[in-house]
Amino acid sequence: MGFSVSGSAALVFAGLLIAFGMWHGAASDSFERVSEARSDRADRLLDQQNTAITLAATYVDGTLTVEATNDGSTALSLNRTDILVDNEYETDWRANATVDGDEETYLWLPGEQLTVEITTGSTPSRVKLATEDGVSGTEVVA
Protein backbone atom coordinates (compact mmCIF):
# COMPACT_ATOMS: atom_id res chain seq x y z
CA MET A 1 0.00 0.00 0.00
CA GLY A 2 2.79 2.39 0.79
CA PHE A 3 4.40 1.96 -2.58
CA SER A 4 1.25 2.70 -4.58
CA VAL A 5 0.71 5.99 -2.76
CA SER A 6 4.35 6.98 -3.16
CA GLY A 7 4.41 5.87 -6.79
CA SER A 8 1.23 7.71 -7.69
CA ALA A 9 2.46 10.86 -5.92
CA ALA A 10 5.71 10.65 -7.89
CA LEU A 11 3.76 10.30 -11.15
CA VAL A 12 1.56 13.29 -10.27
CA PHE A 13 4.60 15.44 -9.41
CA ALA A 14 6.41 14.33 -12.59
CA GLY A 15 3.30 15.24 -14.61
CA LEU A 16 3.10 18.64 -12.92
CA LEU A 17 6.79 19.24 -13.61
CA ILE A 18 6.38 18.36 -17.29
CA ALA A 19 3.24 20.52 -17.59
CA PHE A 20 4.99 23.47 -15.94
CA GLY A 21 7.96 23.08 -18.28
CA MET A 22 5.70 23.13 -21.32
CA TRP A 23 3.73 26.13 -20.03
CA HIS A 24 6.91 28.02 -19.17
CA GLY A 25 8.39 27.39 -22.63
CA ALA A 26 5.23 28.60 -24.39
CA ALA A 27 4.92 31.67 -22.15
CA SER A 28 8.58 32.55 -22.61
CA ASP A 29 8.34 32.28 -26.42
CA SER A 30 5.20 34.40 -26.46
CA PHE A 31 6.80 37.10 -24.32
CA GLU A 32 9.88 37.12 -26.55
CA ARG A 33 7.79 37.51 -29.72
CA VAL A 34 5.78 40.36 -28.22
CA SER A 35 8.99 42.10 -27.13
CA GLU A 36 10.50 41.73 -30.63
CA ALA A 37 7.32 43.05 -32.24
CA ARG A 38 7.36 46.11 -29.98
CA SER A 39 11.01 46.72 -30.79
CA ASP A 40 10.33 46.41 -34.53
CA ARG A 41 7.41 48.83 -34.25
CA ALA A 42 9.59 51.35 -32.41
CA ASP A 43 12.25 51.04 -35.14
CA ARG A 44 9.65 51.61 -37.89
CA LEU A 45 8.28 54.63 -36.03
CA LEU A 46 11.78 56.10 -35.70
CA ASP A 47 12.39 55.56 -39.44
CA GLN A 48 9.08 57.25 -40.20
CA GLN A 49 9.97 60.23 -38.02
CA ASN A 50 13.36 60.52 -39.73
CA THR A 51 11.90 60.43 -43.25
CA ALA A 52 11.12 63.65 -45.11
CA ILE A 53 10.72 64.39 -48.81
CA THR A 54 10.31 67.49 -50.96
CA LEU A 55 8.38 67.11 -54.19
CA ALA A 56 8.18 69.11 -57.44
CA ALA A 57 6.30 68.16 -60.62
CA THR A 58 6.27 69.70 -64.10
CA TYR A 59 4.49 68.71 -67.31
CA VAL A 60 5.99 69.52 -70.71
CA ASP A 61 4.99 68.03 -74.10
CA GLY A 62 3.38 64.84 -72.79
CA THR A 63 6.07 64.10 -70.22
CA LEU A 64 5.52 64.49 -66.50
CA THR A 65 8.76 65.06 -64.61
CA VAL A 66 8.69 64.39 -60.88
CA GLU A 67 11.64 65.52 -58.77
CA ALA A 68 11.74 64.40 -55.16
CA THR A 69 14.51 65.13 -52.67
CA ASN A 70 15.16 62.90 -49.69
CA ASP A 71 15.42 65.53 -46.95
CA GLY A 72 15.35 63.06 -44.07
CA SER A 73 18.06 60.90 -42.56
CA THR A 74 16.66 57.55 -43.70
CA ALA A 75 17.79 55.70 -46.82
CA LEU A 76 14.80 54.79 -48.99
CA SER A 77 14.28 52.04 -51.55
CA LEU A 78 12.85 52.80 -54.97
CA ASN A 79 11.31 49.32 -54.99
CA ARG A 80 9.21 50.31 -51.99
CA THR A 81 8.26 53.78 -53.23
CA ASP A 82 4.98 54.42 -55.03
CA ILE A 83 3.79 57.19 -57.35
CA LEU A 84 0.20 58.18 -58.06
CA VAL A 85 -0.73 60.57 -60.87
CA ASP A 86 -4.26 61.97 -60.54
CA ASN A 87 -5.06 59.12 -58.11
CA GLU A 88 -3.93 56.49 -60.63
CA TYR A 89 -1.18 54.11 -59.51
CA GLU A 90 1.84 54.20 -61.83
CA THR A 91 3.49 50.82 -62.37
CA ASP A 92 6.49 51.13 -64.70
CA TRP A 93 7.99 54.39 -63.52
CA ARG A 94 11.19 52.83 -62.11
CA ALA A 95 12.52 52.18 -65.63
CA ASN A 96 12.70 55.96 -66.17
CA ALA A 97 13.97 56.88 -62.71
CA THR A 98 17.37 58.25 -61.77
CA VAL A 99 18.85 59.07 -58.39
CA ASP A 100 21.27 61.98 -58.76
CA GLY A 101 21.74 60.97 -62.41
CA ASP A 102 22.40 57.28 -61.66
CA GLU A 103 20.01 54.97 -63.52
CA GLU A 104 21.37 51.74 -62.00
CA THR A 105 20.63 52.31 -58.32
CA TYR A 106 17.51 51.45 -56.38
CA LEU A 107 18.74 53.13 -53.19
CA TRP A 108 17.70 56.72 -52.49
CA LEU A 109 20.03 58.11 -49.82
CA PRO A 110 19.54 61.25 -47.70
CA GLY A 111 20.23 64.42 -49.66
CA GLU A 112 19.83 62.74 -53.05
CA GLN A 113 17.27 63.71 -55.67
CA LEU A 114 15.01 61.22 -57.41
CA THR A 115 13.95 62.21 -60.93
CA VAL A 116 11.19 60.31 -62.71
CA GLU A 117 9.84 60.90 -66.19
CA ILE A 118 6.37 59.54 -66.91
CA THR A 119 4.69 59.74 -70.32
CA THR A 120 1.03 60.69 -70.01
CA GLY A 121 -1.69 61.27 -72.57
CA SER A 122 -3.30 64.21 -70.82
CA THR A 123 -2.12 66.96 -68.54
CA PRO A 124 -2.15 65.68 -64.94
CA SER A 125 -3.15 67.94 -62.10
CA ARG A 126 -1.62 66.24 -59.03
CA VAL A 127 1.19 63.84 -58.19
CA LYS A 128 1.66 61.89 -54.96
CA LEU A 129 4.82 60.02 -53.95
CA ALA A 130 4.65 57.63 -50.99
CA THR A 131 7.72 56.12 -49.33
CA GLU A 132 8.11 52.74 -47.65
CA ASP A 133 7.68 54.34 -44.21
CA GLY A 134 4.29 55.77 -45.15
CA VAL A 135 5.61 59.31 -45.51
CA SER A 136 4.21 60.95 -48.62
CA GLY A 137 4.22 64.21 -50.51
CA THR A 138 1.60 65.64 -52.83
CA GLU A 139 2.29 68.32 -55.42
CA VAL A 140 0.20 70.22 -57.94
CA VAL A 141 1.67 69.80 -61.43
CA ALA A 142 3.04 73.03 -62.87
N, C-alpha and C positions, 0 to 999 in steps of 0.2 A: 503494500500500500504506500509506503513511503517513497518508493522509487517512482511510481506513477504520478504522484503529486509533484515531485521534484522535476521529473522529466517533462511534464506538461507545462510547468512554470518556466522551464528553460526554453521550450518551444515558443511560448507566448512572448517571452522577452526577446528571443532571437527574431521573431516576426516583427515585434515593435521596433527593434533596431534596424531591420531591413527597411521597414516602412518609413522610418524617420530619415534614413539615408536617401531613399528615393525622393521624399518630399523636399529635403534640404537641397539636393541636386537640382530639382526642378525650380525651386524658389530662387536659388542662386543664379541659375541661367536666366530666369525672367528678369531679375533685378539688373543683371549685367546688360541685357538687351535694352532695357528701358534707359539705363544710364548712357549707353552708346547712342541711342536715338536722341536723347536730350543734348548730348555733346554735338552730334551732327547737325541738329537744328540750330544750335547756337553758332556753329561755324557758318551755316548758310545765311543766318541773319547778319553776321558780321560781314560776309561777302556782299550781301545786299546793301548794307549801309556804306560800304566802301566803293560801290559802283555808281558812276555818274557818267552821263553821255550828253553831248551837245549835238544837235541835229540841224542840218540845212538841206533844202531840196530845191532844185531848179529844173525847169522843163524847157527844152529847146529842140525844135524840129523832130518831134516824136521820141526823144530820148529823155527820160527822167534820170537826173543825176542826184544821188543821195550821198551827202558827206556827213559822217558821224565821227566825232572825236571822243576817245575814251578819256574822260577827265578824272576818273576815279583812280584807285590804287589796286584794282583787281584786274588780272588778265582775263580776257574773255575769249570764247571760242566762236568762230564763225559758224561752225556746225550746229551750235546751240543758240544762234541768233535768228530772229524772224523779222520779216518785213511785210507790212501790209500797205497796199496802195488803194485808197478809197475803200477801205474795209475789205479788200480782196487779198487773200494770202498769196504771196509771190513764192514760187517754188524753185525756179532755176536761176536765181539771182547770184549765187555764189560763183558761177562760171565767169561772171563779169565784175568780180569784186577784187579790189586791191587794198592792201594795208600799207600805207606809206609807199605806194608804187610797186610793192612786191605782190605778184600774182600767185605765187606758190605757197604762201603761208595761210594757215587757218587759225593762227593765234593773233589776237588783237590786244596788244600790250598797252599799259597806261601811257598816255601822251601820244599815241599813234592815231592816225586818221584813216578811217575806212571809207573808201569811195566805191559806190555801186552805180552801174549804169543799167537801166531797165528800159527796154523798148516797149512803148505803149501806143495804142491806137488813138486814144483821145487824151485830152489834157486832164491830168489828175488834179484833184484839189488838196488832198491831204496824204501824208505819209506817216506811218508809225513804225518804229524800230523797237523791238523788245529783246532784251538780253536774257541770258540763261538764269540770271538771278531774279528775274521778274521786273527789273528796272526798265522803263521804256521812255521814249521821247516821241512826241507828235509835232509835226511841222506842217504849216500851210505851204503848198508849192508855189514858188515865185515864178 
